Amino acid sequence: MIVSDTTTLIILLDMQRFDLLSNLFETVLIPKSVYDELSYKSDVSLPDFMQIKTLIDTSSLTTFNMLLDKGEAEAIALAIELNKPLIIDEKKGRKIAKNCGLKIIGLLGIVYLNIQKNHISIQEAKEFLDCAISNGYRISQKLIDDMFEKVNDLIA
């Protein structure tokens, strides 16, 4: 089980690749604000393994909302409340989540684990990331190169 922020979900939704999550996680929990961000332009039908979870303890939201957007703030607060890892890609949000003691993973970590577990090939991962970038998603080339270097170390 893992909690997710919006950015990675938007990329996976747009590219119709929620399988990259379901390959790794039995359940992905999202706060309502993340669902609202996902469905901003049109209704989104969540896959069965993804569930909206209500945040019970909202005390940390005041601080997080001053620093982050609503989806990031609620996702971090929910991950803390449930003591679960978090899918998050934005640099500032990742730093705050780490400072709160959360285990985090981003899109490249999800791609890496899918390669590691033989759910996708290296070539398929490269094509997926190239397509994401060509569709306007910003992904650091250095981080991509670092991930593929780790992949090469796996198979060496």
C-alpha positions in Angstrom: 0.0 0.0 0.0 1.2 3.5 -0.9 -0.1 7.0 -0.9 0.2 9.2 -4.1 0.5 12.8 -5.0 -0.9 14.0 -8.4 2.0 14.5 -10.9 3.0 10.9 -11.4 -0.7 9.9 -11.7 -1.4 12.5 -14.3 1.5 11.2 -16.5 0.4 7.6 -16.0 -3.2 8.5 -16.7 -2.4 10.5 -19.9 -0.2 7.7 -21.2 -2.7 5.0 -20.1 0.0 3.2 -18.0 -1.6 2.7 -14.6 -0.3 -0.9 -15.0 3.1 0.5 -13.9 1.5 1.1 -10.5 -0.7 -2.0 -10.3 2.4 -4.1 -11.1 4.0 -2.9 -7.9 1.3 -1.9 -5.4 -1.9 -3.7 -4.4 -3.5 -0.4 -3.3 -2.7 3.2 -4.1 -4.4 5.7 -1.8 -5.1 9.3 -2.8 -6.6 12.2 -0.8 -9.7 13.9 -2.3 -7.6 16.9 -3.4 -5.4 14.6 -5.5 -8.5 13.2 -7.2 -9.8 16.7 -7.7 -6.6 17.6 -9.4 -6.7 14.5 -11.6 -10.2 15.1 -12.7 -9.9 18.8 -13.1 -10.6 18.7 -16.9 -12.9 15.7 -17.0 -14.2 12.9 -14.8 -11.6 10.2 -14.2 -12.6 6.7 -13.5 -10.1 5.3 -11.0 -8.9 1.8 -11.4 -9.9 -0.7 -8.8 -6.6 -0.7 -7.0 -6.8 3.1 -6.4 -8.9 4.5 -3.6 -9.8 7.9 -2.3 -8.9 8.1 1.4 -10.1 10.9 3.7 -7.5 12.5 5.9 -8.6 12.3 9.6 -5.9 14.4 11.3 -5.7 17.7 9.5 -3.5 19.5 12.0 -0.4 19.4 9.8 -2.2 20.8 6.8 -1.9 24.4 7.9 1.9 24.3 7.7 2.0 22.1 4.5 -0.6 24.3 2.7 1.7 27.3 3.2 4.5 25.5 1.5 2.9 23.3 -1.1 -0.1 22.9 -3.3 -3.2 21.3 -1.8 -2.7 17.9 -3.4 0.9 17.6 -2.2 0.0 18.9 1.2 -2.8 16.4 1.7 -0.8 13.5 0.2 2.1 14.1 2.6 -0.3 14.5 5.5 -2.1 11.2 4.6 1.2 9.3 4.2 2.3 10.5 7.6 -1.1 9.7 9.1 -1.1 6.1 7.7 2.7 5.6 8.0 2.9 4.6 4.4 5.4 5.5 1.6 4.6 8.3 -0.8 4.7 8.7 -4.6 5.8 12.3 -5.2 7.9 13.9 -7.9 8.1 17.7 -7.1 11.5 18.6 -5.6 10.1 20.8 -2.8 7.5 18.2 -1.8 10.0 15.4 -1.9 12.3 17.3 0.5 9.5 18.0 2.9 8.3 14.4 2.8 11.8 13.1 3.5 12.2 15.6 6.4 9.0 14.2 7.8 10.6 10.7 7.7 8.5 9.4 4.8 9.9 6.8 2.3 9.3 8.3 -1.1 9.4 7.1 -4.7 8.8 9.0 -8.0 8.0 8.2 -11.6 11.6 7.1 -12.3 11.6 4.8 -9.2 8.4 3.3 -10.4 9.9 2.7 -13.9 13.0 1.3 -12.3 11.1 -1.2 -10.2 9.0 -2.3 -13.2 12.3 -3.0 -15.1 13.8 -4.7 -12.0 10.8 -7.0 -11.6 10.7 -7.7 -15.3 7.3 -6.1 -15.9 8.7 -3.9 -18.7 11.9 -4.1 -20.7 14.6 -1.4 -20.8 13.5 -0.5 -24.3 9.9 -0.1 -23.2 11.0 2.1 -20.3 13.0 4.3 -22.7 10.1 4.6 -25.1 7.7 5.4 -22.2 10.0 8.2 -20.8 10.7 9.6 -24.3 6.9 9.7 -24.9 6.3 11.4 -21.6 8.9 14.1 -22.4 7.6 14.6 -25.9 4.2 15.1 -24.4 5.5 18.0 -22.3 6.3 16.4 -19.0 9.6 17.7 -17.5 11.8 14.9 -16.4 15.5 15.6 -15.7 17.7 13.9 -18.2 20.4 13.5 -15.6 17.9 11.6 -13.4 16.9 9.5 -16.3 20.5 8.7 -17.1 21.2 7.9 -13.4 18.2 5.5 -13.4 19.4 3.7 -16.5 22.9 3.5 -15.0 21.4 1.7 -12.0 19.5 -0.6 -14.4 22.8 -1.4 -16.2 24.4 -2.2 -12.8 21.5 -4.7 -12.2 22.1 -6.6 -15.3 25.9 -6.4 -15.3 
